[in-house]
Amino acid sequence: MIVGVLKEIKAEENRVALSPGGVEFMRQNGHSILVEKNAGRASGFTNKAYTNAGAEIVNGSAEIFDRSEMIMRVKEPKPSEFGHLKKGQIYFAYLHLAASEKVTQAMINAGSVNIAYETIQKADGSLPLLTPMSEVAGPMAIQQGAKYLEMAQGGHGILLGGVPGVDPGTVLLIGGGVVGINAAKMACGLGAKVYILDIDLDRLRYLSDVMPGNCITLMSSPAILAASAMSRRRSFSSKPVPKEMGMPPSSWRARANLARE
């Protein structure tokens, strides 16, 4: 199969769909790889690295669309590219079609075979192409939260790890999934007192076993969530599905806002 790797043109998107290592692996499995010039530059991969791995560097996206049987990219096509989509051509990327009727209709009209990274599931129901982003999002939430606790950023001048003679900061995490556990690892490593709320008791048992002593697990309920949000104001990091946390979205939002005051 001829596989084309496009350069990202969406604002602030610096990733690339295939690394030179991925090119080498696909070449070993009989595929030919076309890579748009400078597609990997923002991710730290040079054109030479791709050619050394066996890829052909191509000038411009139009040729990639024209020659490839499968298009690989991080994000969905932009309106300027709709006319390049071909019937039967595979477009493999994060599509998030529910958020864009325009993109959805364009891909339907083109007759392309569209595979969204975010919909790929393993036999156990896990989402292997979303998990890495969640593993990044969790620590980033703590890093950003710690920054905005600084007085220079409008916070109360709280150091998450504390200092001798002073309480450490407190982090409340709603949900102990991939984002939650990775956020907890970062916060615990900084020395904060961390609370994780979840409604899955088996998950809480697992977290209790693997997390350090400064991580406390709590079964989530409307009362626990409200009390926790009200009393632990120092940092509030969450990524829940409100209905799964035992309370309606409007009520959850109200209590979440109180926690940030």
C-alpha positions in Angstrom: 0.0 0.0 0.0 1.1 3.5 -0.7 0.8 5.6 2.5 1.0 9.3 2.5 1.9 11.4 5.6 0.6 15.0 5.4 2.1 18.0 7.2 -0.3 19.5 9.8 -1.8 22.8 8.8 -4.2 23.3 11.7 -3.2 26.1 14.0 -0.9 25.1 16.9 -0.8 21.5 15.9 2.9 20.4 16.1 2.5 16.6 15.9 3.2 14.3 13.0 1.2 11.1 12.2 4.3 8.9 11.6 7.8 9.1 13.0 10.9 7.9 11.0 10.8 4.8 13.2 7.2 4.2 12.1 8.3 4.6 8.4 11.0 2.0 8.9 8.5 -0.5 10.4 5.9 0.0 7.7 8.6 -0.4 5.0 9.6 -3.7 6.5 6.0 -4.8 6.1 5.9 -4.0 2.4 4.4 -0.5 2.3 5.7 2.5 0.4 5.7 5.8 2.4 5.3 9.3 1.0 6.0 12.2 3.5 5.2 15.8 2.8 8.2 18.0 3.0 8.8 19.3 6.6 5.9 17.3 8.0 8.0 16.2 11.0 9.9 19.5 11.6 7.7 20.7 14.5 8.1 17.3 16.2 11.9 17.3 15.8 12.2 15.0 12.8 14.1 16.2 9.7 13.4 15.3 6.1 16.7 13.4 6.1 15.6 11.2 9.0 12.6 10.2 6.9 14.6 9.5 3.8 17.1 7.5 5.8 14.2 5.4 7.0 13.0 4.7 3.5 10.4 7.4 2.9 10.0 9.6 -0.2 9.8 13.3 0.5 7.1 15.0 -1.5 6.6 18.7 -2.2 3.0 19.7 -1.4 -0.1 18.0 -0.1 -1.8 17.7 -3.5 0.7 15.1 -4.7 0.3 13.2 -1.4 -3.5 13.1 -1.9 -3.2 12.1 -5.6 -0.7 9.2 -5.1 -1.7 7.7 -1.8 -4.0 4.9 -1.1 -4.1 5.8 2.6 -3.6 9.3 4.1 -2.2 9.5 7.6 -2.5 12.7 9.6 -3.0 13.9 13.2 -6.1 16.1 12.4 -9.1 16.3 10.1 -8.9 17.8 6.6 -9.4 21.6 6.3 -11.9 23.0 3.8 -9.1 23.8 1.3 -8.4 20.1 1.1 -11.9 18.7 0.7 -11.5 18.7 -3.1 -8.5 16.4 -2.8 -10.3 13.6 -1.0 -10.9 10.6 -3.3 -13.5 7.8 -3.3 -12.1 4.7 -1.6 -9.0 6.5 -0.3 -8.4 5.8 3.4 -8.1 8.9 5.6 -6.7 7.9 9.0 -6.6 10.7 11.7 -8.3 12.2 14.7 -11.5 13.3 13.1 -13.9 14.2 15.9 -16.7 14.3 13.3 -19.4 14.9 15.9 -18.0 18.4 16.3 -18.1 19.4 12.6 -21.0 18.7 10.3 -19.1 20.5 7.5 -16.2 18.0 7.7 -18.5 15.1 8.1 -20.5 16.0 5.0 -17.4 16.7 2.9 -16.0 13.2 3.7 -19.3 11.5 3.0 -19.5 13.4 -0.4 -16.0 12.3 -1.3 -16.7 8.7 -0.6 -13.4 8.3 1.3 -12.9 5.5 3.9 -12.5 7.5 7.1 -11.0 5.9 10.2 -11.0 8.0 13.3 -8.1 7.4 15.8 -10.4 8.1 18.7 -12.9 5.3 17.8 -10.4 2.5 17.6 -10.9 0.1 20.5 -9.1 -3.0 21.8 -10.9 -6.2 22.8 -11.1 -4.9 26.4 -12.8 -1.7 25.3 -9.8 0.5 25.9 -8.9 3.3 23.5 -5.2 2.9 22.7 -4.9 6.1 20.5 -6.6 8.3 23.2 -4.7 6.8 26.2 -1.3 8.6 25.3 -3.1 12.0 25.2 -4.7 11.3 28.6 -1.3 10.4 30.0 -0.1 13.8 28.9 -3.2 15.7 30.0 -3.1 14.5 33.6 0.4 15.8 34.5 -0.1 18.9 32.5 -3.2 19.7 34.6 -1.2 19.6 37.7 1.7 21.6 36.2 -0.7 24.3 35.0 -2.6 24.2 38.3 0.6 24.7 40.3 1.5 27.6 38.2 -1.8 29.4 38.7 -1.5 28.9 42.5 1.4 31.4 42.3 0.5 35.0 43.4 2.1 36.3 40.2 -0.6 34.4 38.3 -3.5 35.5 40.5 -3.3 32.6 43.0 -3.0 32.6 46.7 0.8 31.9 46.8 0.5 28.2 47.6 3.3 25.7 47.0 1.8 22.3 46.3 4.7 20.5 48.0 4.7 22.8 51.0 7.7 23.6 53.1 8.8 22.5 56.6 6.2 23.8 59.1 3.6 24.6 56.4 0.8 22.3 55.1 1.3 21.1 51.5 -1.3 22.1 48.9 -4.3 19.9 48.3 -5.4 18.5 44.9 -8.9 17.1 44.3 -9.2 14.8 41.3 -12.6 13.7 40.1 -12.3 10.4 38.4 -9.5 7.8 38.7 -9.1 6.9 35.1 -6.0 7.5 32.9 -6.1 11.2 33.3 -6.8 11.0 37.0 -4.1 8.5 37.9 -1.4 10.3 35.9 -2.4 13.7 37.4 -2.2 12.0 40.9 1.2 10.7 40.2 2.5 14.2 39.3 0.7 15.8 42.3 1.9 13.1 44.7 5.4 13.5 43.4 5.3 17.2 44.1 4.4 16.4 47.7 0.7 17.6 47.6 -2.1 16.0 49.6 -4.2 14.3 46.9 -7.8 13.1 46.9 -9.2 11.0 44.1 -13.0 10.6 43.8 -14.5 7.8 41.8 -17.7 5.7 41.7 -15.9 2.4 40.9 -14.9 0.7 44.1 -12.6 -1.8 42.4 -10.8 1.1 40.8 -10.4 2.8 44.1 -9.1 -0.4 45.7 -6.5 -0.6 42.9 -5.5 3.1 43.3 -5.2 2.6 47.1 -2.8 -0.3 46.5 -0.5 1.4 43.9 -0.5 5.1 44.9 1.7 6.5 47.7 0.5 7.4 51.2 -0.3 11.1 50.4 -3.0 9.9 47.9 -6.4 9.3 49.5 -9.3 7.6 47.7 -12.9 8.5 48.3 -16.2 7.0 46.9 -17.9 9.8 45.0 -21.4 10.9 45.9 -23.2 14.3 45.7 -22.5 15.0 49.3 -18.8 13.9 49.2 -18.2 15.9 46.0 -19.8 19.0 47.4 -18.0 18.8 50.7 -14.6 18.1 49.0 -15.0 20.9 46.5 -15.9 23.4 49.3 -13.2 22.5 51.7 -10.3 21.7 49.4 -10.0 25.0 47.6 -6.3 25.0 46.8 -6.3 23.1 43.6 -9.2 21.5 41.7 -8.4 19.3 38.7 -11.0 17.2 37.1 -12.2 15.5 33.9 -15.4 13.8 34.8 -18.5 12.7 33.1 -20.9 14.5 35.5 -23.8 11.9 35.3 -21.4 9.2 36.3 -20.3 11.1 39.4 -23.7 10.9 41.0 -25.1 14.3 40.3 -26.6 16.3 37.4 -24.3 18.5 35.2 -25.7 21.8 36.4 -25.2 20.9 40.1 -21.6 19.6 39.3 -20.7 22.8 37.6 -22.0 25.0 40.5 -19.9 23.1 43.0 -16.9 23.0 40.8 -17.0 26.8 40.4 -17.2 27.1 44.2 -14.0 25.1 44.5 -12.1 27.6 42.3 -13.2 30.7 44.3 
